[in-house]
Amino acid sequence: MEINEILVIAMFLSFIALLFTGIPVAWVLGGIGIAFAFIGYLADTYFDTITGLDFLTLGLVVNRLWKIMDNWILVALPMFIFMGIMLDKSGVAERLMNSMQELFGRVRGGLAITVTAIGIILAASTGIIGASVVLLAVMSLPAMTKQGYSMPLALGTIASAGTLGILIPPSIMLVIMADQLGLSVGDLFMGAVFPGLMLGAMYIVYILVTGWLKPESAPVPVDAKPADMATVVKVIKAVLPTLLLIFVVLGSIFGGFATPTEASGVGAFGATLLALYNRKFSFKVLKEVMQGTYNTTAYIFAIFIGATCFALVLRELGGDELIESFLTGLPFGPYGIIFFILGIIFLLGFFLDWIEITLIILPLLAPVISALGLDINGYGVVDNPELVWFVMLVAMALQTSFLTPPVGFALFYLKGVCPPNVRLTDIYKGVIPFIILQLIGLLILVFWPQLVLWLPAAAYG
């Protein structure tokens, strides 16, 4: 084994080991990059090797960072984050909960279905996982407990519905993926519409089946009244403003009337108008929203900087060629290699956040997918259809990372707002069926890429 291969493996092992020290991920990534650049320099200087690393390598990081900061697509990140946090403060979710609960009140598991439906709407309007999970838990968990819901079903529904925002557009994860792979944000947004709605529909079907097989786990309230036309009108009034905002933001992107950056600005402004409409806007709220936007954006861009340094040193060592040669050399065939890659990403989701996987792992895998020579049913009208489809598979796989221990952030968001008597094991039991549903959804996308590519192709055609 050559010195470069040893250093590449050592970089990955060092990264995994340092994750458990509690050091911020951005510092871990940047520090490992600098450390291994120094190790490579020493190896060349004193041990007569050729790693291709020197201190000038780190100088290239400045140029890479300038290109990141000069990328107008990434301006959409803080705008969409602002939009999500402002909608969280606007009182939209409370109105939806109060009205939709009456609509599904007579359905067994109706409150859980309401939570899932609101999770879908929040996903298409906020995309902030922590805010969605906490908001759904605060609003619905007391009511579900009062109605006698099974605690694992209640907790699993809240956690899974709250994480839909990472997949359903406008998703900040898809914006970053598009930037990393040079893909169209609009193509990824359109490609994620049907997979996201399919996953939400699978959750609802599971809740209905569970309520039918185990009536005691999802009881119908004794005082529930049948829905009438007044209830339907109330739901429409509650849903319409948010749906209108979603339609303006996504419709302008899909229709080619606005770039994602321009649409994100419209979304941020529209979310502020909704807060004004619901009488929730104040300068205190604006300050909190801006602080939350700054914190989240700074966290993401700090990882950008660290990941850029890490990835640059890794590539200089030939890490991308090593990974590509390893994967393409597997005796599994193209789809076997894809399943192997998705299995690795699923396992990495137990320990890594989606940001690290997106910034470090995904760019290394893209050349492998391009080299497999897949022919995705003639959807050549979409630029790089294989990559668009693969990115959606990765996005679906990363959906599980929010629910899988020990780093499942949704689990800890939820535990933080639960009553003291709710154990972490109850949350684990609750999310297992939803993780299985996510994996089933992933298999569906593998065998039916049309679910991803039909809408982008229709937009071009």
Number of C-alpha atoms within 10 A of each C-alpha: 5 9 13 21 18 11 20 22 13 14 21 13 11 14 17 15 11 15 15 10 10 8 10 13 22 20 15 22 27 21 16 22 24 18 14 21 28 16 16 23 20 16 17 16 12 8 9 9 15 15 21 16 21 19 12 9 16 18 11 14 19 13 10 15 16 10 11 18 12 11 11 15 19 19 17 22 25 24 23 29 27 30 26 29 26 30 27 22 22 23 17 22 23 16 16 22 21 15 20 25 22 21 24 20 21 19 19 22 28 24 30 30 26 23 28 25 20 23 29 24 22 29 26 27 29 31 30 25 23 18 21 30 26 21 21 24 26 15 15 21 23 13 14 22 12 10 16 15 23 18 20 20 24 29 27 26 28 30 32 30 29 31 28 30 29 25 27 31 28 35 25 23 21 26 25 22 24 21 18 16 18 11 20 19 25 24 25 26 26 25 26 30 18 18 23 23 15 16 24 23 16 17 24 22 13 18 24 20 14 17 22 15 11 12 16 14 21 27 21 21 18 9 8 14 12 12 15 10 9 10 16 15 12 17 20 15 14 20 19 11 16 22 15 12 21 21 15 17 26 23 16 18 23 22 12 12 11 17 18 29 21 18 22 25 19 20 27 23 16 22 28 22 18 21 21 13 13 14 11 17 18 11 8 9 16 17 11 15 21 17 13 17 22 15 12 17 16 13 14 17 17 18 21 22 19 23 26 23 27 29 22 20 29 24 14 17 24 17 21 21 15 16 17 17 12 11 19 16 11 12 9 13 11 18 13 12 19 20 14 15 17 19 13 12 22 21 16 18 25 18 17 21 17 22 17 20 17 22 22 19 16 18 17 21 18 18 16 22 20 13 11 15 10 13 10 15 12 8 18 13 14 20 14 17 24 22 19 25 23 23 24 26 24 20 24 26 23 28 24 27 27 27 27 21 16 14 16 19 20 26 25 21 18 24 20 12 15 18 10 8 7 14 12 14 9 18 25 18 15 23 24 17 18 23 20 12 18 23 17 14 19 22 14 15 19 19 10 14 21 18 18 27 27 15 20 24 19 12 15 11 8
